[in-house]
Amino acid sequence: MADRTFENGFDLKKEMLRDSEELKEKLSTFIRQTARDLFRKDGIVIGVSGGVDSAVIAALSVEALGPERVYGLVLPEKESSPSSRELGIDLCNALRISYSEVPITPMLEAFNIYARKESLISELFPRFDPSSHTTSLSRPPMIAGEELLNIPSLHLLKNGKTIGTKRLSMQQFFTVLSLQNVKQRTRMIVEYMYAEKMNYAVCGTTNKTELLTGFFVKYGDGGVDLEPIANCYKSQVYKLAELLHVDQRIIARAPSPDTWSHYTSDEEVSLRIPYDILDQLLYADEHHIPPDIIERNTKLSKRQIESAYKHIHSLKNAARSIQASPPVYLG
């Protein structure tokens, strides 16, 4: 990037979103060439979640291959939001792609996922009643005005209002995480069952922000045949959604893993930094943009930026272990 771009009026967001129209065309070409020419597949299977990433992938795939060669899978479970199912189905209809709805609740019940999680919750909240209470998870933000320990908290809610909060030990957090991640891995099993039957490729929906920070599940949403937007920051995905005329309800929807019975934010659980700020920090780090430009664009203090980068680099280090291929003994 030329030095002239680092003048006082340099706009990080504007720079990141430059050439979005050209990017859209290149991604469509990538999907077509990868699925058809490289893999020799007849089409694309997509897990349609009602979120912006899968919506953009579905729209790009339709541009690349035509609606008759794109298949959507709506994969609800009893703790996912009903709006996810509704938005997913509406998207498939709007794009004129065929789809199936495959509830994964029976599979998760067979794995005893809900019972195990409810048992852990009952230990923390003896009054917990799954028929009337919901739960969500959060972690302290990285760019708060004060230093906060990275301790996850479980929230108990009734009628949408928090009635109790308990901090989790690391063992409790890892246990909950292991149970939640089974949902993503179960969805991927279904996607490959359909893809192999149809001779289609499974298309991933992980964006660059998630890839760099390890915010995906190994052999879950990370276990796919191709990842078209893995080099696109979340901010770029939103811009692509606008260019592709994605339903405004999807664009306006807050990002969530959608695996908790009450709304749980991506930004509060794993990333701990709002996407808007995180993207700018990641982009600035990638392009070696000076600290004063970062401060001016993000409106963060020098101390907040240093703290955020420390967190980001720890996420990147952890992400490498799930991005890498398994070590193979060659002796």
N, C-alpha and C positions, 0 to 999 in steps of 0.2 A: 504494500500500500504506500503510495507516494506521500512525502512529507507534507505536501500542500493540503492533504485531507485533515491534518491535525491543527488547523487554524481554530480561532476562538469559536466560530460558529459550527464546528463539527458536530453532527447529529448522529449518535450511535445507532439509534433506531432506524433512521432514514437510510444510513449506510447498509445496515443489515438487510433491509427490505428492497434494496436496489435490484433491478433486473428480475423482479418477481414473475413477470409475464414470460420471460425467456426461461426461467426456472420451471414454470409450469409445463412448457412444451418439452423441455429436456426430460422431465420426470415421466411424462406420458410416453415418450420414446423409449426410455429405459425400461419401463414396465413391458411394453410391447416386445422389444428385442430380447429381454431376459426370459420372459415366459414362453414366447413363441419360438425364437431362434436358438437361444442357448439351451433352455430346458426341454424344448419340443413338447410343451404342454398345450392343451386345448383351451385353457382359460385360467381364471383366477378365483380362488376362494378367499373370502374376507370375513373375519369375525366382526360383525357390526354391533358396536357397543352403545351407540347414541352419543358418542364423543366426537370431538372435532378431528382427531387423527384418523380414525377409521372412516369418517365421512369423506375426508380429503382423499384417502387412498381409494375408496369406492368410486368417487367421481373421476379421479385420474385414470383408474382402470377402465371405466366405461369409455373415456376419451381414447384410450390406447387400443382397446380390443372390441369395443361395442358392447351394449348391454347384454346381448345374448351369450357372451363369453365370460360374464362376471356373476358369481354366485355369492349371496350373502347368507350368513348364519347368525341368527339372533339366539343368544345363549343365556337366558335369564336363570337366576337361582333365587331362593326365597328371601335373601337379604339384599339383593340388588334393587335399585330404584325402579318402580313401575314405569317412570318416564323414560328410562333407558330402553326398555322394550318398545314403547310407543314411538320414540324418536327413531329407533333402528328400523322398525317396520315402515314408518313414513318415508325414511330415506330410500329404502329399497324400492318402494312404490314410485317415488319421485324420479329415481334413476331408471325405472323400468327394468330392474334386474330381478331374476328369480331368487327366492330365498326360502329357507326353512327355519322354523322356530324349534329349538331343541332344549327344553328345560334341563339343567344339569343338577337340580336338587336331589333327585333319586340317587345319582352317583355319589354326591357328596355325603348323603345320609349313609350310603353303604360304607364309605370310608370313616364314618363316625365323626365327621368334621364338626357338625353343629353341637353334638353332645359334648365333645371334648372342650370346645370353646365355652359352652354354657357352664361346664363344670368349673373352669378357671374363673369365669366371671362371678360365679356364685361364691367362690372363695373370697373374692374381693368385696362383693356386695351380697351379703346373706339374704337380702330381701329381693334379689333379682328374680323377675318373672318374665320369661321370654314372650309370654302372650301379651304383655302390656308395656314392657320396657324395650328400649333400643340402646345401642351402644355406638360409640365412635372413639377414635384414637387421635391424639395430637402430641406434638413435641414443641418445645419452646422455639420461637423464631430466632434466626441467627442475627438479624439486624435490629433487634430491640434496643432500646436506649440503655439497657444495662446488661451485664454479663449473666446469662442464665445457663444452668446445667442442662446438658442434653439428656433429660430423663423423660421417657414416654409416659403419658397419662391416659388412662382409660376413663371415659365419661359415661355415666348412666343417665338416660333420659326417659322422660315420660311426657307424652303429648308434645314432643319437640323441645321440652325444657329440661336443662341439666339439673338433676337432683342429687348427684354425687360424682366425685372425682377421686381417683386413686392412682398414685404413682406405681408404675410397674418395675419390678426388678428386671435385670437383663435377661434372666432365665424365663421369666413370664413373657417378656416382650418377644424373645426368640420363639417361644412356644406358640404365641398368637400368630406371629409372622409365618411360621411353618404351616399352620392350619389355613391361613388366608391364601397363601400361595398355591395350595392345592386347587383352588378355584381356577386360577389362570392355567394351570397345567391340565386340568380336566377339559377346559374349553379347547385347548390345543389338540387333545386327543380326538375330540369330535371334528375339528376342522380337518385334520389329516384323514379321518375316516371318509369324509365326503370328498376331499381332494383326490385321494387315491382311486376312489370309485369312479370319478369323473375324468381322470387324467388331467387334473388341474393343479396349479402351483398354489401353495399357501402364501399369501402376501402379508407381511408384517406391517405394524403400524407404529413402531418405536421411532420417535424423533431424536434429533441430535442432542437436545438438552437431556433427555432421558438416558440416551446411550452413554454420554460422557459421565453422568452422575450415577450410573448403575441402577436407574429407576425402571427396571424391568425384571421379569422372573425368568431365570434360566430354565430352559425346556418348557416354559410357559409362553408368554407373549414374545419371548426372545427366541423360541424354537420354530423358525419359519424358513421358507425357501428364498425369499428376497425381501429387502428392506428399502423401499424407495425413498422414504423421507428421513433415513438415518443420518443424512448430512444436512438436514434442515432444522434450524432452531424452532422452538415452539412458536415464537413470534412470526416466523416465516410460514409456519403451518396455518396460522390464523389469516395471514395475508392470502395464502393460496385458497383458503376456504371462501374468502370474499370473491376472488377471481373466478372460482368455480361455482359461485352462486349457491353455496351450501345453505340449508335452512338456518335462518337467523336464530332460531331457538337453540340449535346445536352450537353455533358460534358463541352465543351469550352464556351458555351453560358453564358453570365453574368446573374446572378439571377435578376428577375424583377417580380413585381406583374402583369405586362402586362395589366394594366387597364387604361393607359394613351395613348394619341394619339402619343406621342413621348416617346422614351425609358426612363424609370424611374427606378432607381436602388433600390433594397431592402435596400442596405447598406446606401443609401443617405436619404431615406424617413423615415424608421421606426427604423432601428437598429443603424445607425450613427457610426458604427464601422465595418470595413471589416470582413467578415466571418472568414477568416483565423486567425485573431487576437482574435475575439470574442470567437471562439471555445476554443482557448487556455486559455483565461481568465475564461470561464465558467468551463472548465475541472479542472483548477487549483483550483478554488473556491470549487468545489465539492470534490476534493481529498486533500484539505488543503496543497497545495504545497507551499513551502516557497517563499517569495517575491523575493529573489535574483535569484531563478530559473526562475521565471516568467519574470523578467527583461532580463535575458540572452536569453531566448527563443523568447520573443516578440520583443526585441530591443526597448522597450518603457522605458521612464524615470519613476522614482518613482512617480512623479507628474502626468504623463499621466495615469499610472496604477490606482492611487487613484481616479482620475477623471472618468476613465472608469468604475471602480467598483461602484462608486456612481450612475452613469447612469444605470448600469446593475441592481443594487438592486432596483432602482425605477421602472424599467421595470418589474422585477419579482413581485413586490408588485402590480402593475397595472394588471399583467397577472392573478393573483389569482382570481380576480372578474369574469373573463370570463372563467376560467377553472372550477370553482366550480359549483355544481348543484344549481339550484334556491332554496333559503330558503323556507321551508315548515312550516306553522304554525301547531303545534302539540297540542295546548291547548284544 
